[in-house]
Amino acid sequence: MGLNIYALLCFLLPNTIWIACNRKKIKGRAHVIRHIIWCYIFMFYCFLAVYDAAGIGTVWDLISYGKLDDTINLIPFSSEGAMTYVLNVFMFMPLGFLLPLIWESFRNCKKVLIVGFGMSLAIEVCQLFCYRATDVDDLIMNTLGTLVGYLIWLLYKRVFQKIGTKAIQICDKEAVIYITLGILGIVLCYNWRLLYG
Protein backbone atom coordinates (compact mmCIF):
# COMPACT_ATOMS: atom_id res chain seq x y z
CA MET A 1 0.00 0.00 0.00
CA GLY A 2 2.77 2.44 0.94
CA LEU A 3 4.56 1.74 -2.35
CA ASN A 4 1.40 2.45 -4.35
CA ILE A 5 0.87 5.79 -2.59
CA TYR A 6 4.52 6.69 -3.15
CA ALA A 7 4.23 5.81 -6.87
CA LEU A 8 0.95 7.74 -7.16
CA LEU A 9 2.58 10.81 -5.62
CA CYS A 10 5.47 10.50 -8.11
CA PHE A 11 2.89 10.48 -10.92
CA LEU A 12 0.69 13.29 -9.59
CA LEU A 13 3.25 15.74 -8.20
CA PRO A 14 4.75 16.98 -11.51
CA ASN A 15 1.24 17.33 -12.94
CA THR A 16 -0.01 19.24 -9.90
CA ILE A 17 2.95 21.62 -10.19
CA TRP A 18 2.19 22.10 -13.91
CA ILE A 19 -1.48 22.86 -13.17
CA ALA A 20 -0.47 25.35 -10.45
CA CYS A 21 1.95 27.10 -12.84
CA ASN A 22 -0.74 27.37 -15.54
CA ARG A 23 -3.80 28.10 -13.39
CA LYS A 24 -4.10 31.66 -14.73
CA LYS A 25 -5.01 30.29 -18.17
CA ILE A 26 -8.35 29.01 -16.86
CA LYS A 27 -8.87 31.26 -13.83
CA GLY A 28 -12.28 32.91 -13.84
CA ARG A 29 -13.70 30.63 -16.54
CA ALA A 30 -16.84 28.59 -15.99
CA HIS A 31 -16.52 24.95 -14.91
CA VAL A 32 -12.89 25.20 -13.71
CA ILE A 33 -13.45 22.95 -10.66
CA ARG A 34 -15.23 20.36 -12.83
CA HIS A 35 -12.31 20.42 -15.27
CA ILE A 36 -9.70 19.96 -12.54
CA ILE A 37 -11.66 17.02 -11.06
CA TRP A 38 -11.87 15.35 -14.48
CA CYS A 39 -8.15 15.95 -15.02
CA TYR A 40 -7.34 14.15 -11.77
CA ILE A 41 -9.68 11.29 -12.70
CA PHE A 42 -7.78 11.06 -16.00
CA MET A 43 -4.41 11.14 -14.22
CA PHE A 44 -5.51 8.44 -11.78
CA TYR A 45 -6.60 6.21 -14.67
CA CYS A 46 -3.25 6.80 -16.43
CA PHE A 47 -1.41 5.95 -13.22
CA LEU A 48 -3.33 2.66 -12.91
CA ALA A 49 -2.61 1.78 -16.55
CA VAL A 50 1.07 2.75 -16.39
CA TYR A 51 2.05 1.55 -12.93
CA ASP A 52 -0.42 -1.04 -11.65
CA ALA A 53 -1.41 -2.77 -14.89
CA ALA A 54 1.70 -2.41 -17.05
CA GLY A 55 4.42 -2.08 -14.41
CA ILE A 56 6.96 0.30 -15.95
CA GLY A 57 10.58 0.40 -14.88
CA THR A 58 12.55 3.33 -13.53
CA VAL A 59 16.07 4.68 -13.88
CA TRP A 60 16.68 3.14 -10.45
CA ASP A 61 15.80 -0.30 -11.83
CA LEU A 62 18.18 0.32 -14.72
CA ILE A 63 20.96 1.32 -12.32
CA SER A 64 20.25 -1.73 -10.15
CA TYR A 65 20.24 -4.22 -13.05
CA GLY A 66 23.06 -2.47 -14.89
CA LYS A 67 21.59 -3.09 -18.36
CA LEU A 68 18.40 -3.01 -20.40
CA ASP A 69 16.31 -6.14 -20.84
CA ASP A 70 16.68 -7.68 -24.29
CA THR A 71 13.40 -9.64 -24.19
CA ILE A 72 11.63 -7.90 -27.06
CA ASN A 73 8.97 -9.47 -29.27
CA LEU A 74 8.65 -7.70 -32.62
CA ILE A 75 6.57 -10.42 -34.31
CA PRO A 76 2.89 -9.43 -34.29
CA PHE A 77 0.30 -11.84 -32.86
CA SER A 78 2.86 -14.34 -31.60
CA SER A 79 2.00 -14.02 -27.90
CA GLU A 80 0.34 -16.93 -26.16
CA GLY A 81 -3.11 -16.66 -24.63
CA ALA A 82 -6.09 -14.74 -25.97
CA MET A 83 -6.75 -13.28 -22.52
CA THR A 84 -3.58 -11.16 -22.80
CA TYR A 85 -4.98 -9.52 -25.93
CA VAL A 86 -8.38 -8.93 -24.33
CA LEU A 87 -6.88 -7.41 -21.17
CA ASN A 88 -4.67 -5.04 -23.19
CA VAL A 89 -7.70 -3.86 -25.17
CA PHE A 90 -9.72 -3.30 -21.98
CA MET A 91 -6.85 -1.51 -20.26
CA PHE A 92 -6.77 1.26 -22.90
CA MET A 93 -10.50 1.64 -23.58
CA PRO A 94 -10.89 4.29 -20.83
CA LEU A 95 -8.15 6.36 -22.50
CA GLY A 96 -10.08 6.45 -25.79
CA PHE A 97 -13.23 7.44 -23.92
CA LEU A 98 -11.81 10.01 -21.48
CA LEU A 99 -9.72 11.99 -23.98
CA PRO A 100 -12.68 13.28 -26.07
CA LEU A 101 -14.95 13.46 -23.02
CA ILE A 102 -12.66 15.88 -21.16
CA TRP A 103 -10.91 17.76 -23.98
CA GLU A 104 -12.54 19.20 -27.08
CA SER A 105 -9.16 19.17 -28.86
CA PHE A 106 -9.22 15.34 -28.69
CA ARG A 107 -12.54 14.84 -30.45
CA ASN A 108 -10.68 13.50 -33.43
CA CYS A 109 -10.00 9.79 -33.93
CA LYS A 110 -6.49 10.31 -35.32
CA LYS A 111 -5.36 12.41 -32.34
CA VAL A 112 -6.80 9.92 -29.85
CA LEU A 113 -5.06 7.00 -31.60
CA ILE A 114 -1.75 8.87 -31.62
CA VAL A 115 -2.02 9.44 -27.86
CA GLY A 116 -2.97 5.80 -27.26
CA PHE A 117 -0.08 4.56 -29.39
CA GLY A 118 2.35 7.01 -27.75
CA MET A 119 1.34 6.09 -24.20
CA SER A 120 1.59 2.38 -24.99
CA LEU A 121 4.99 2.87 -26.64
CA ALA A 122 6.25 4.77 -23.59
CA ILE A 123 5.13 1.90 -21.35
CA GLU A 124 6.83 -0.71 -23.54
CA VAL A 125 10.10 1.27 -23.65
CA CYS A 126 10.07 1.77 -19.86
CA GLN A 127 9.54 -1.97 -19.38
CA LEU A 128 13.04 -2.47 -20.80
CA PHE A 129 14.32 -1.01 -17.52
CA CYS A 130 12.70 -3.58 -15.23
CA TYR A 131 12.99 -6.87 -17.06
CA ARG A 132 9.38 -7.10 -18.18
CA ALA A 133 8.78 -8.36 -21.71
CA THR A 134 8.44 -5.63 -24.32
CA ASP A 135 5.92 -6.84 -26.88
CA VAL A 136 4.59 -5.40 -30.14
CA ASP A 137 1.31 -7.23 -29.46
CA ASP A 138 0.77 -5.05 -26.38
CA LEU A 139 1.32 -1.96 -28.52
CA ILE A 140 -1.21 -3.15 -31.13
CA MET A 141 -3.85 -4.21 -28.60
CA ASN A 142 -3.48 -1.08 -26.48
CA THR A 143 -3.96 1.10 -29.57
CA LEU A 144 -6.97 -1.01 -30.57
CA GLY A 145 -8.38 -0.54 -27.06
CA THR A 146 -7.99 3.22 -27.45
CA LEU A 147 -9.97 3.03 -30.71
CA VAL A 148 -12.73 0.96 -29.09
CA GLY A 149 -12.95 3.49 -26.24
CA TYR A 150 -13.22 6.35 -28.75
CA LEU A 151 -16.00 4.54 -30.65
CA ILE A 152 -17.88 4.02 -27.35
CA TRP A 153 -17.55 7.77 -26.72
CA LEU A 154 -19.03 8.50 -30.17
CA LEU A 155 -22.03 6.29 -29.35
CA TYR A 156 -22.35 7.88 -25.92
CA LYS A 157 -22.25 11.33 -27.52
CA ARG A 158 -25.14 10.40 -29.83
CA VAL A 159 -27.28 9.37 -26.88
CA PHE A 160 -26.24 12.22 -24.57
CA GLN A 161 -25.74 15.07 -27.04
CA LYS A 162 -24.90 17.71 -24.43
CA ILE A 163 -22.01 15.68 -23.02
CA GLY A 164 -18.74 17.61 -23.20
CA THR A 165 -20.32 20.95 -24.05
CA LYS A 166 -18.87 22.50 -20.87
CA ALA A 167 -15.33 21.37 -21.66
CA ILE A 168 -12.46 23.78 -21.07
CA GLN A 169 -8.72 23.24 -21.29
CA ILE A 170 -5.47 24.81 -20.22
CA CYS A 171 -3.91 24.07 -23.62
CA ASP A 172 -4.42 21.82 -26.66
CA LYS A 173 -1.86 19.25 -25.45
CA GLU A 174 -3.00 19.15 -21.82
CA ALA A 175 -3.71 15.39 -21.79
CA VAL A 176 -0.34 14.57 -23.38
CA ILE A 177 1.40 16.73 -20.78
CA TYR A 178 -0.28 14.82 -17.94
CA ILE A 179 0.73 11.46 -19.39
CA THR A 180 4.30 12.58 -20.10
CA LEU A 181 4.90 14.26 -16.74
CA GLY A 182 3.32 11.34 -14.88
CA ILE A 183 5.48 8.73 -16.61
CA LEU A 184 8.60 10.85 -16.12
CA GLY A 185 7.66 11.31 -12.46
CA ILE A 186 7.63 7.56 -11.92
CA VAL A 187 10.67 6.81 -14.10
CA LEU A 188 12.85 9.46 -12.45
CA CYS A 189 11.52 9.67 -8.88
CA TYR A 190 10.09 6.29 -7.92
CA ASN A 191 12.63 4.08 -6.15
CA TRP A 192 11.01 1.38 -4.03
CA ARG A 193 14.42 0.48 -2.61
CA LEU A 194 14.31 3.66 -0.50
CA LEU A 195 11.52 2.10 1.54
CA TYR A 196 12.80 -1.49 1.62
CA GLY A 197 16.56 -1.07 1.32
N, C-alpha and C positions, 0 to 999 in steps of 0.2 A: 504493500500500500504506500509506504513512504517513498519508494522508488518511483511509483507512478505519479505521485504528487510532484516530486522533484522534476521528472521529465515533463509534466504538464506545465510547470512554471518555466522551464527552459523554452518551451514552445510559445507560451503566452507572453512572456516578459518583453521580448523584442517587438512584438506586435502592439502591446499596450503602450510602449514608449513611442512607437510610430504614430499611433492614434493620438496620443497626447501632443506630439509635435505638430500634427496636422489638424487639430480640433477646430482651428479658426476657419477652415474651409467649409465646415458645415454648421458652425455656430449660428444660432438664430433661425435656422431653417426648420420647417415642420418635420416631424417624425424622426428627430435625431436620436432620441432614446431608443425607439423601435429599431432603428438602423444599427445602433451599437449592440443591442441585444442579439440581433440576427447575425452580426459579424462574429460575436463570441460563440454563438451556436455553430457557425461555419468553422471557426477555428477549432472548437472542441471536436467536431466531426473529423477534421483534417488530422488532428492529433491522434485520434483513435485509429484512423486508417494508416498513418505513418508509423506510429510507435507501437500500439497494441497489436494491430492486425499484421502489419508487414514486418516490423522489427528492424528498423534501420540501424546501421552501425555509426560509430562516432570516431573522431580523430583519436580519442583515447583508446578505442579498440584497436585502431590501426597501429598506434604506438605500442600497445601491449603485444599484439601478434607479430609486429615487425614487418608484415607484408600484406598485400592484397590477396583476397581469395581468388583462385583461378577456376572455380566451379561456375562456368558460364554456359548456358544452353542457348545457342543461336538457331537451333532447328525448330521451326514452328510446329506446334501440335504434336510434340514428342514426349510431353509429360505424361506420367501415369496417373490415372484416376480422374474421372469426370467431375468429381466433387470439387477438386482444386479449381477447375475452370468456372464452375458455378459460383463458388465462394468469391473468386476474384471479380466476377461480374457484379455480384451483390455488393461487394465492398465499395465499388466506385459509383454505383447508382445514385447515392445521395449527392455526390459531387455534381453530377449532371443535372440534378433537380434543383439544388440550392443555388448554383451559380446564376441561372436566369431568374430565379425567384427573388434573390436579394439585389442583384445588380442589373440594371437595364442595359448596360454595355455588354452583357453576356447573354443577350437574347438572340444569339446567332449560333447555329450548330457548329460551324467551323471553329469559332473562338472557344466554345466549350470543349470540343474535342482536342484542341491544341493544349488547353489547360490540363485535361485528363491525361493526355499522353505525356506532357511535361512532368506532371506530378508523379506518375507511375515510373517514368524514366529516372527521376531523382531518387525515388525509393530503391529502384534496382541498382543504381550506381552506389548508393550508400550501403547497400547490403554487401558489397565487395569488402567493406571494412570489417565486417563482423562474422565472416564465414557462414553466411546464409546464401543459398543458391540464387544466382542471378539468372533469370529465365525470360526469354522473349515471349513465351506463352503468357506470363503474368502481364507483360506490357500490352499484349493484344487484348486479353480478356478485361483488363482494367479500362482500357480505352473503349471497348465494347460496352462495358458497364456504364461508363460516362454517357455514351450515346443512348442507352436504354433509359437512364435517368432523365436525359433531356427530352426524350419522346414522351415520357410520363408527364413531365412538366407541360409540354404542349397540350396533352389531353386535359390535364388539370386546368390549364388556362382557358380551354374552350368551355369547360363546365362553370368555372368561377372566373368570369371575364374581368372582374375588377381586381383580381389578384396581381400584386406588384405595381399597382398604379401609384402607390405612395413611396416608391423606391427613391432613395437618394444615394449619393456616393461621394467619397472624398476625392477619388480620381478614377479614371477609366481602368487602371490596372490594380485596383484595390485588392481584389481576391488573390491575384498572383503575388502581390507583396506579402499578404498574410501567409500564404503557403511557403514562399521562399524564406521569409524571416523565421517562421516556425521550424522549418527543416534545419536551417542554419543554427538556430538556437539549440536544437538537440545535438546536432553534429559537433558543434564547437564547445558547448557548455555542459552537456550531460556526461557525467563520469560516475557510474555506479560504484566504482572502486573507492570513492571518497567516503561512502557510507559503510562499506563492508571490507575495506582494506584489501 
